[in-house]
Amino acid sequence: YDILPDLNFKISGAATNNFNINNGYIPTFNLVTNIPGQVSIGSRRTVNYNRYLGEALLNYKKTFGSHSIAVLAGYSAENSRTTSQYNRNKGFANDDLKTFNFTQSASVLNSEYTASEWMLTSLFGRVNYDYQKKYMLFASIRRDGSSRFGWDNLYGTFAAFGGAWKVDKEEFLKDQSWLSNLKLRYSWGENGNNAIGDYKSFGTLTGGNYSFGGNLSNGLVPNSIGNRILTWEKTQSSDFGFELGLFNRIDLSVDYYTKKTKALLLQEPILLTTGFPSIIGNVGSVENKGLEFELSTKNLTGQFKWNTSANIAFNNNKVLQLGNNNKPIYTGFSSLTNIIQVGEELNSFYLYEAIGILSTADINNTGVAKTTGAIAGDVKYRDFNGDGKIDENDRHIIGSPTPDYYWGFTNTFSYKGFDLSVFFQGQKGGYSYALLGRAIDRPGMGTTTNVMGNWANRWRSDAEPGDGKTPRLDGTTGSLLDTRWLYDATYIQLKNVTLGYNFEQELVNKL
């Protein structure tokens, strides 16, 4: 310590254990007997969560003249384990929950035990340096190992570096009273993603039955295909930043960034001759580019104060590459609402496009494209490929979940002891698909009562076509996922309003 007075060593750790969710008791009983005071069948599920984290950190800081340096080195290890025990027994002596013991039953109907565990270890280091508070540099590196990947690719190494220049502190600008801040900065870095769930790299088994000599036997069958080379998804990011402060009242920050994610962790389609439709793998890359602006102003600075903060962020993303010869990957509800395709935005919506309602004349016209078995009053769809019929090949990309931009706007006011903050936020563009709306608002559900109000304007006949958008109640297209439940996600929201009053310190002290 005398040799390195700026050295600081710290070891920290945490452990959490939450046992017996539902207190290990029986939440419900099924009473299947007439005998008073006797419970015949009962079930119980006990869940245990255990998570442990240990960290060792070494910090060194030193200032010598106009130079300053800070060094951090560390190691961490994390372990998480979840177990679940389910029992279903019968023949209990009584149904008194106060004295009930689950083991006091005549026999076990079925018992199930499951466990899931993951581990993460990390080595990391960082160096920060600045000279005269004008020139700042940093560099970091870390190596992470995750149990979620194949034995051949457990570890990933991720580095980052960057720098900043405080231009306003240069001699030729330091006496300019109108300039309160001028800063340029740049950073580049790479990080990893392992959020795929446990055991995805291994071939797993599930319970199955088979007949041997006419007798049913219990066994195990393959449930998924393993991938020994599964590894970290990596994102490389670079950011150019500009900060400007004027008159100590106006602050502007502008950032331009690019992010390229490689080795995407996705379910990749494979030949069905394997016995499985897909396998998780590192299958492609996606690029994001964007601009972010943030503006803060002090509009009034007297006894009545008014400050404003506003921000807006633009982002564009595009799929650059996919595995298996860039073959599209279908995602979303039952893999029927979204698509990941090279050249398009990630998870674009891939749907049938509803353009109206079929009339009796449309049904009788062979030139009008329609689904097999369509009837008058069914939804009319766009024949996207122009083959004269409506089928799977007419689904096409219609928008994506990504908005054109996000924004936020906050005003704060203060006068004497009062303060008021009003925060708005919103987004422009992007789409959302309403599966709940589809579940309660599609034709062919076998009911004509207690339906959504818009069905009052449904198609009833050619003489009563309704609003031209709502089909007949007993239509045949209810199984298709189409654009009738695709909504523009543009919104403006008053997110938060806070009104406060600060009491005088003298009164506070007395209280």
Phi, psi and omega in degrees: 000322179293329182283321182238078183295342181265007183271134179227128181241134184220134173240129180224158179200163179211147176217136178232138178222122176236108186256154169056060171302143189066017178061015178071010182261177182272115180286329182217154173239151169251111181273113184237024180218156179270353186290119182300139175075010180236126176264126184273316184228136176214157180225156180212140173234129178242127182241131177243131175245128178228127179220131183232139178222128176233135181226144172232122184238140177235119181244139175224126179231141181206136174240128178222110183066233180271003184255146177218138181222143177223130183236136176231133173226146183198167177219140177220150177222134184225141180220135178226134181221132178236129177235151180220131179239125179238131177229144174227110186243167177220164176083039179283151183286327182203175181244027179277106183294336182291327183248008189288136173235122187296335181282352181274059179229157185288322184203160179261124177282312174200155182219141183220135178230129177230153178214146178217138186212144172218157181223150179217128175237146185215138168245134183210157179207152181211143176232127174244138180220138171218152181234117178058024182058018180249321184242121186233134178228150173213155175210144179214158176208145177214152177231120185243141175237127184238136179288353184280352183254171180296153184302335182276350186217047182290330192251148173223144180246131186227130183238161177205152175206163179184176180200164179215152180230117176274090186294327184293347179268359176290154184302322185285356180232348191293340180265006179276103185293335182285342183258109181263342178197136171210113188221136174244141181212156178213144176213152175221142180196166178227137175225169186238156179234128176235020185279074181236002185087173186272148170066022180289337181274355183251149171285121185254164181240156175220165182292145178205161181242153178210149181263120175245112179061032179086358179253133180281127181239144177272144179201199180234144178228155178300138180247339179199166178260134179283161178220095185293338183262007177301134184214189186297139165278131186240136177239121175261128184233141172228147185217127171255125183236150180221128179235136181223128176238132183234130172058020183058023181228340182235127178231126181237135177231131180231132178229135171243127185229156170227140178225128177237116180261124181246161180055049181306135177271100184220158172282116184259130178298141176226170181298134181292347177294345175285344184096358182223148182280337185203168176217141179284136182203176174266098200243004181176196181214151180226143178243135173240136175227146181193168176236139177231134179236140174222129182231129176235134181225147171256095187287317177229136185236008181278211178298325172263116185252142179218115179243146179231139175227129181223146176216153177212140184225128177251137178216137174234135176233155182209135176283125183264326186200146176225154179289177177056051177060039178060028178291132182301153176244126182264133185226193179082198184298116182052027182058033185237001183243338185226162180217143171250114188220139181302135180089351182247169176289151183297134178056042174299151178283135186230096195222167166284138181261112179282129183236004179157205182233138179285131175266172177299324177297322178296319181298321182277351182265113180292347179276353179263124180288136181205165179285159177297129179080014182296149178233162178302134182099353176286165177291139177261130184245154177288130176278083191295322182265359173068028181264007176083006178215159180254117177209192183308329183287354180263357171293141179208169184286127179224088177078177180214167178288347186281121178285163176293320177198156172252155176209159176215151185210118183235134172239132176237135180235145175214139177213118185053242183272354185267147171217146182223133178233132180232122186238121174250149172213165179181183176211155177243126177087184186083156182231156177228138179256125187264091178293326177296317178301319179295321184296328185251003189217040178237154183286166175077021182270003174078022179221147178237005179235160178055049180250175180296152184298332182295343179290349173295337180256027183283169173287127176246324179194174177297331178282336178235076186281355180071213184274002179080002180236331183265121184283184175290153183296325183259035181296167185257001186255015183297339182278345183277143176261111186233184188282359179294341178247020175260121187240144172295127185267013175299134179205158170233130184228130168281097191284319187203139173229125181233125177241129182222163175223130179259119180284154177299142184298326179299318178292320178300316180298320179294319180293000000 
